Amino acid sequence: MPATPLGIIVRFFICFLLGSIPFAVLAMMGSGTDIRTVGSGNPGFNNVLRVSKWRAVLTLIGDLGKGYFAVWLASHGAHGVALGWLFGFAAIAGHCFSPFLKFNGGKGIATSAGVMLQLYPLFAAVALAFFVVMRLAGSRLKWPEAGATASMSTWVLFVALMLAFVNPQDAVYAALLTLFLGWRHKKNFQNLLARRSA
């Protein structure tokens, strides 16, 4: 499909639909548990991890994979980094506002990681390694909102990597996406502030 305005719109919606596949819900099939009714109620990796580690791994693979595959598929024949970011945002938005879940969804971290692995594999690998370290440290030290802290710290690092080693334009795209992901984590930030003020 050529990168005409209509072609770009069609690709955008394809990425949105791919991103909207609710792997957290699918991974819990057969368990008798609706992930939307336990823990945080969020249909994403961190909430599934509270229930089942191996199902969380399936969720992570699915959510990472759909972000990666959506951008890979849509970017063929469509040149320009800005389009890659656009298609990536479409996949992330699909995850966050899935029509299969009545336009509810996860917070977008795993799907955004898949997008970054497709767009910037080296810097994404560095950021993901940082995330693993932060997540393990948070679990061991029992940080409140450890998942949100690790996720958002990783995205701040990714913005810094874009600014230092790529270019300001990509840093702006990364910063805008970080703000969106931060908005998706607003309840986590509210919980942290409530703990500090208690």
Summary of the structure (lengths in Angstrom):
residues: 198
radius of gyration: 16.6
end to end distance: 55.9
largest distance: 56.4
contacts: 680
relative contact order: 0.12
helix: 77%
strand: 1%
